[in-house]
């Protein structure tokens, strides 16, 4: 069964024979082809088992609902991994080693399979950061309002020591399926030359930055502390003298020009709470965009379910 564009719900409704795997059937047989990636019956059955174990006691979810959602999630994950790799997102060996805790090592997994699973999770996370989270704008006022609404017991008390907070602005040229890495780099270098020649950072950002949340504000991102930005951006931000313009910075989003407008010292406890609340708000708002984002990705997908 070949489907393009992909309509997962309809697809799964028509493949009821997939769910029952006869004992004589090899669990390594191909269950689905998703663009250039395959999903085996064994992978599917393992995922169903893990998802069933994670269900709360007394859950009303039926076996067919669980199996349908599991296959849908596996298809979506395969699409995201391939989109990330196809559009230039990379994961280093060092990043994999630092993030092994992202994936629990199953008994049947070799070290190589475990590392591949971690790599795929990092690719998906970087893709979401670039194509989903970057569309979400969370202001300092949003964070303050969310903190004010928390119960008093959940508000972080003073830690007794301070951390440095940065007030950066940036210009982003994305690298994605429509823009090659070399083209994005050439564009960001051109913008840097214009700013160095006298054009204002703010006007160039408003007209050219592909981060919609900050472009309207001249590239201003708001106050940031450790852990709030992707590592490459954060490293540049922390190394720049106030007011200096960075060289092009490559991150999972694409290429940035970074400038730090101001710095300040603030209580570490308050900084940690604001970073945590900001992450929660970004994730919450991103959930509202996720469905449309995945639907757009599915429009160009090839999926074959093998019966």
Helices and strands as residue ranges (DSSP letters): E 2-3, H 8-13, G 16-18, E 30-34, E 37-40, H 41-54, H 63-86, H 93-98, G 100-102, H 111-131, G 133-135, H 140-148, G 152-154, E 162-174, H 181-196, H 201-208, H 212-215, E 220-224, H 231-239, E 249-250, E 254-267, H 268-299, E 303-305
